[in-house]
Amino acid sequence: MSISTTPLRIAVIGGGFMGRMHAHAWRTAPRFFHLGRPIELSVLVGRSPDGGDVASSLGFDSYADDWRDVVDRDDIDIVDICTPGDTHAEMALAALAAGKHVLCEKPLANSVDEAERMADAAAAAPGVSMCGFSYRRTPALAAARRLIADGRLGEIRHVRAQYLQDWLSDPDAPYTWRMDRDRAGSGALGDIGAHSIDTAQWLTGDVITAVSATMRTFVADRPVMAQAQGLGGVGDADGARLPVTVDDAAAFTARFAQGALGVFEATRIATGRRNANRIEINGSEGSIAFDFERMNELEYYRADDPAGEQGLRRIQVTEPEHPYAAAWWPAGHGLGYEHLFIHQAVDFVHAIVGGTDASPTFAEAAAVQRVLAAVEASANHDSVMTPVERNPR
């Protein structure tokens, strides 16, 4: 890798949950990894009345309240988009046209048309672009991908993915932009189901070609937000409510190009499940299983073990030989959620310095968008579901 003293100057658009997480990642990455270029947090873009204080606390040199004034600046090299989905296309297209490197949070856009325009623009632009499917940077999942790529599972037959959260299980959990279809594009499907789709296609090296789906909105309206806290917050005490225009839960079966059968579920109302991002892949010669609530562990099964020794074994993915782990703590000292974003920043900068593509590319993210659209189309098409016949009595 080439080494340069010229810094990469970063503008992060969005000062909420994701913007803060990305800022933390950019600050931390060069302290543990050799990047090949110094990093400068140049400007945070947001709409907070105390934005200047927020920017300073996160390590930025300055604050701006209009992204349009930032993407064309000569002193910005990377534009990092951490805003709701309805803004992604306009921001990314402008940044790409200005010759910037672009990191955009998932899902890439709110529609296939937007995603494909972004992918086309990224392919033609001089800069590096990447979509932030951060779970790819979990060491255990990256280790699973190595096993699958090495043929250790044999022919892939089943992909079983669930993403279960419960932060909207209370019908009085307040309304946020994630409940607004115009801003978010979809609900649980795009917010967390997109991760499962990307993870499944990335792990298997295969693509989903057909789906059969159902979706539900269990809570039709929610209280107006009075105070934000984390993903949710506290509802307005006066009883005002707003209509929910996205799904609470989505479930679908899928067919993969190479013949595997997939079963997917995404919900934000699974009581007791805080962030259960799970995937199991069964092949002719073995299986892997992963649950993000135990993110430093991977379960692995070999079908050729002696009968008396067979069973899923637990691999603690903290050894220096495991992806990303050598840069961190002694073996057995696990990592956390924030490390995914640090690894994402590392991989993105390495692509810039090395002059290579950064995966997932916008084209890969657009492929996920096409699956999301197919799931929604299937769920909206009543004839896709065949009624179960009842014996008359």
QUIMO-V686444 format. One record per residue. N is the residue number from 1. RES is the residue in one small letter. SS is DSSP state (a for helix, b for strand, c for the rest). NEAR is the number of other ideal C-beta (glycine too) atoms within 10 Angstrom. Layout:
N/RES/SS/NEAR ; N/RES/SS/NEAR
//
This chain:
1/m/c/11 ; 2/s/c/8 ; 3/i/c/9 ; 4/s/c/12 ; 5/t/c/6 ; 6/t/c/8 ; 7/p/c/13 ; 8/l/b/22 ; 9/r/b/18 ; 10/i/b/25 ; 11/a/b/25 ; 12/v/b/30 ; 13/i/b/26 ; 14/g/c/23 ; 15/g/c/23 ; 16/g/c/16 ; 17/f/a/12 ; 18/m/a/20 ; 19/g/a/22 ; 20/r/a/17 ; 21/m/a/21 ; 22/h/a/28 ; 23/a/a/25 ; 24/h/a/16 ; 25/a/a/23 ; 26/w/a/26 ; 27/r/a/16 ; 28/t/a/17 ; 29/a/a/21 ; 30/p/a/19 ; 31/r/a/9 ; 32/f/a/14 ; 33/f/c/19 ; 34/h/c/12 ; 35/l/c/20 ; 36/g/c/16 ; 37/r/c/19 ; 38/p/c/12 ; 39/i/b/21 ; 40/e/b/18 ; 41/l/b/20 ; 42/s/b/21 ; 43/v/b/23 ; 44/l/b/33 ; 45/v/b/29 ; 46/g/c/22 ; 47/r/c/11 ; 48/s/c/14 ; 49/p/c/9 ; 50/d/c/11 ; 51/g/a/17 ; 52/g/a/16 ; 53/d/a/11 ; 54/v/a/18 ; 55/a/a/23 ; 56/s/a/13 ; 57/s/a/12 ; 58/l/a/19 ; 59/g/c/14 ; 60/f/c/25 ; 61/d/c/13 ; 62/s/b/14 ; 63/y/b/19 ; 64/a/b/20 ; 65/d/c/14 ; 66/d/c/8 ; 67/w/a/21 ; 68/r/a/11 ; 69/d/a/11 ; 70/v/c/25 ; 71/v/c/23 ; 72/d/c/13 ; 73/r/c/16 ; 74/d/c/8 ; 75/d/c/11 ; 76/i/c/20 ; 77/d/c/21 ; 78/i/b/24 ; 79/v/b/28 ; 80/d/b/29 ; 81/i/b/28 ; 82/c/c/25 ; 83/t/c/23 ; 84/p/c/19 ; 85/g/a/25 ; 86/d/a/18 ; 87/t/a/18 ; 88/h/a/27 ; 89/a/a/21 ; 90/e/a/15 ; 91/m/a/22 ; 92/a/a/29 ; 93/l/a/19 ; 94/a/a/18 ; 95/a/a/29 ; 96/l/a/25 ; 97/a/a/13 ; 98/a/c/17 ; 99/g/c/13 ; 100/k/c/26 ; 101/h/b/24 ; 102/v/b/29 ; 103/l/b/26 ; 104/c/b/29 ; 105/e/b/22 ; 106/k/c/23 ; 107/p/c/29 ; 108/l/c/36 ; 109/a/c/29 ; 110/n/c/23 ; 111/s/c/17 ; 112/v/a/17 ; 113/d/a/13 ; 114/e/a/21 ; 115/a/a/26 ; 116/e/a/18 ; 117/r/a/17 ; 118/m/a/28 ; 119/a/a/22 ; 120/d/a/15 ; 121/a/a/19 ; 122/a/a/25 ; 123/a/a/13 ; 124/a/a/9 ; 125/a/c/20 ; 126/p/c/8 ; 127/g/c/16 ; 128/v/c/23 ; 129/s/b/29 ; 130/m/b/24 ; 131/c/b/33 ; 132/g/b/26 ; 133/f/c/24 ; 134/s/a/24 ; 135/y/a/24 ; 136/r/a/20 ; 137/r/a/21 ; 138/t/c/25 ; 139/p/a/23 ; 140/a/a/26 ; 141/l/a/23 ; 142/a/a/20 ; 143/a/a/21 ; 144/a/a/26 ; 145/r/a/18 ; 146/r/a/11 ; 147/l/a/19 ; 148/i/a/20 ; 149/a/a/12 ; 150/d/c/8 ; 151/g/c/11 ; 152/r/c/16 ; 153/l/c/25 ; 154/g/c/15 ; 155/e/c/12 ; 156/i/b/23 ; 157/r/b/16 ; 158/h/b/14 ; 159/v/b/24 ; 160/r/b/18 ; 161/a/b/23 ; 162/q/b/21 ; 163/y/b/29 ; 164/l/b/23 ; 165/q/c/20 ; 166/d/c/17 ; 167/w/c/17 ; 168/l/c/25 ; 169/s/c/17 ; 170/d/c/14 ; 171/p/c/13 ; 172/d/c/10 ; 173/a/c/22 ; 174/p/c/22 ; 175/y/c/21 ; 176/t/c/19 ; 177/w/a/14 ; 178/r/a/22 ; 179/m/a/24 ; 180/d/c/18 ; 181/r/a/16 ; 182/d/a/12 ; 183/r/a/17 ; 184/a/a/21 ; 185/g/c/27 ; 186/s/c/24 ; 187/g/c/27 ; 188/a/a/28 ; 189/l/a/31 ; 190/g/a/29 ; 191/d/a/22 ; 192/i/a/21 ; 193/g/a/31 ; 194/a/a/26 ; 195/h/a/23 ; 196/s/a/24 ; 197/i/a/30 ; 198/d/a/23 ; 199/t/a/26 ; 200/a/a/25 ; 201/q/a/22 ; 202/w/a/20 ; 203/l/a/24 ; 204/t/a/22 ; 205/g/c/11 ; 206/d/c/18 ; 207/v/c/17 ; 208/i/b/24 ; 209/t/b/12 ; 210/a/b/13 ; 211/v/b/22 ; 212/s/b/17 ; 213/a/b/22 ; 214/t/b/16 ; 215/m/b/22 ; 216/r/b/14 ; 217/t/c/17 ; 218/f/c/14 ; 219/v/c/16 ; 220/a/c/11 ; 221/d/b/15 ; 222/r/b/21 ; 223/p/b/20 ; 224/v/c/15 ; 225/m/b/19 ; 226/a/b/13 ; 227/q/b/9 ; 228/a/b/13 ; 229/q/b/9 ; 230/g/c/7 ; 231/l/c/15 ; 232/g/b/18 ; 233/g/b/15 ; 234/v/b/14 ; 235/g/b/20 ; 236/d/c/15 ; 237/a/c/9 ; 238/d/c/8 ; 239/g/c/8 ; 240/a/c/12 ; 241/r/b/17 ; 242/l/b/16 ; 243/p/b/12 ; 244/v/c/20 ; 245/t/c/16 ; 246/v/c/22 ; 247/d/c/25 ; 248/d/c/21 ; 249/a/b/21 ; 250/a/b/26 ; 251/a/b/20 ; 252/f/b/25 ; 253/t/b/14 ; 254/a/b/24 ; 255/r/b/14 ; 256/f/b/20 ; 257/a/c/12 ; 258/q/c/13 ; 259/g/c/10 ; 260/a/c/20 ; 261/l/b/14 ; 262/g/b/24 ; 263/v/b/14 ; 264/f/b/25 ; 265/e/b/18 ; 266/a/b/31 ; 267/t/b/27 ; 268/r/c/26 ; 269/i/c/21 ; 270/a/c/20 ; 271/t/c/9 ; 272/g/c/8 ; 273/r/c/19 ; 274/r/c/11 ; 275/n/c/15 ; 276/a/b/17 ; 277/n/b/23 ; 278/r/b/19 ; 279/i/b/23 ; 280/e/b/18 ; 281/i/b/25 ; 282/n/b/20 ; 283/g/b/21 ; 284/s/c/10 ; 285/e/c/13 ; 286/g/b/20 ; 287/s/b/21 ; 288/i/b/25 ; 289/a/b/18 ; 290/f/b/25 ; 291/d/b/18 ; 292/f/a/19 ; 293/e/a/12 ; 294/r/a/15 ; 295/m/c/22 ; 296/n/c/18 ; 297/e/b/16 ; 298/l/b/25 ; 299/e/b/18 ; 300/y/b/18 ; 301/y/b/18 ; 302/r/b/16 ; 303/a/c/13 ; 304/d/c/8 ; 305/d/c/12 ; 306/p/c/6 ; 307/a/a/5 ; 308/g/a/6 ; 309/e/a/8 ; 310/q/c/12 ; 311/g/c/9 ; 312/l/c/15 ; 313/r/b/12 ; 314/r/b/11 ; 315/i/b/18 ; 316/q/b/14 ; 317/v/c/25 ; 318/t/c/19 ; 319/e/c/14 ; 320/p/c/10 ; 321/e/c/9 ; 322/h/c/19 ; 323/p/c/17 ; 324/y/c/21 ; 325/a/a/23 ; 326/a/a/11 ; 327/a/a/15 ; 328/w/c/17 ; 329/w/c/10 ; 330/p/c/9 ; 331/a/c/14 ; 332/g/c/9 ; 333/h/c/10 ; 334/g/c/17 ; 335/l/c/20 ; 336/g/c/8 ; 337/y/a/13 ; 338/e/a/13 ; 339/h/a/22 ; 340/l/a/24 ; 341/f/a/21 ; 342/i/a/27 ; 343/h/a/24 ; 344/q/a/23 ; 345/a/a/28 ; 346/v/a/21 ; 347/d/a/18 ; 348/f/a/26 ; 349/v/a/27 ; 350/h/a/18 ; 351/a/a/18 ; 352/i/a/20 ; 353/v/a/18 ; 354/g/a/13 ; 355/g/c/8 ; 356/t/c/10 ; 357/d/c/16 ; 358/a/c/21 ; 359/s/c/16 ; 360/p/c/22 ; 361/t/c/19 ; 362/f/a/29 ; 363/a/a/19 ; 364/e/a/19 ; 365/a/a/27 ; 366/a/a/24 ; 367/a/a/21 ; 368/v/a/29 ; 369/q/a/28 ; 370/r/a/15 ; 371/v/a/25 ; 372/l/a/25 ; 373/a/a/18 ; 374/a/a/19 ; 375/v/a/28 ; 376/e/a/20 ; 377/a/a/12 ; 378/s/a/18 ; 379/a/a/21 ; 380/n/c/11 ; 381/h/c/11 ; 382/d/a/6 ; 383/s/a/5 ; 384/v/a/14 ; 385/m/c/12 ; 386/t/c/7 ; 387/p/c/5 ; 388/v/c/5 ; 389/e/c/6 ; 390/r/c/6 ; 391/n/c/4 ; 392/p/c/4 ; 393/r/c/3
//
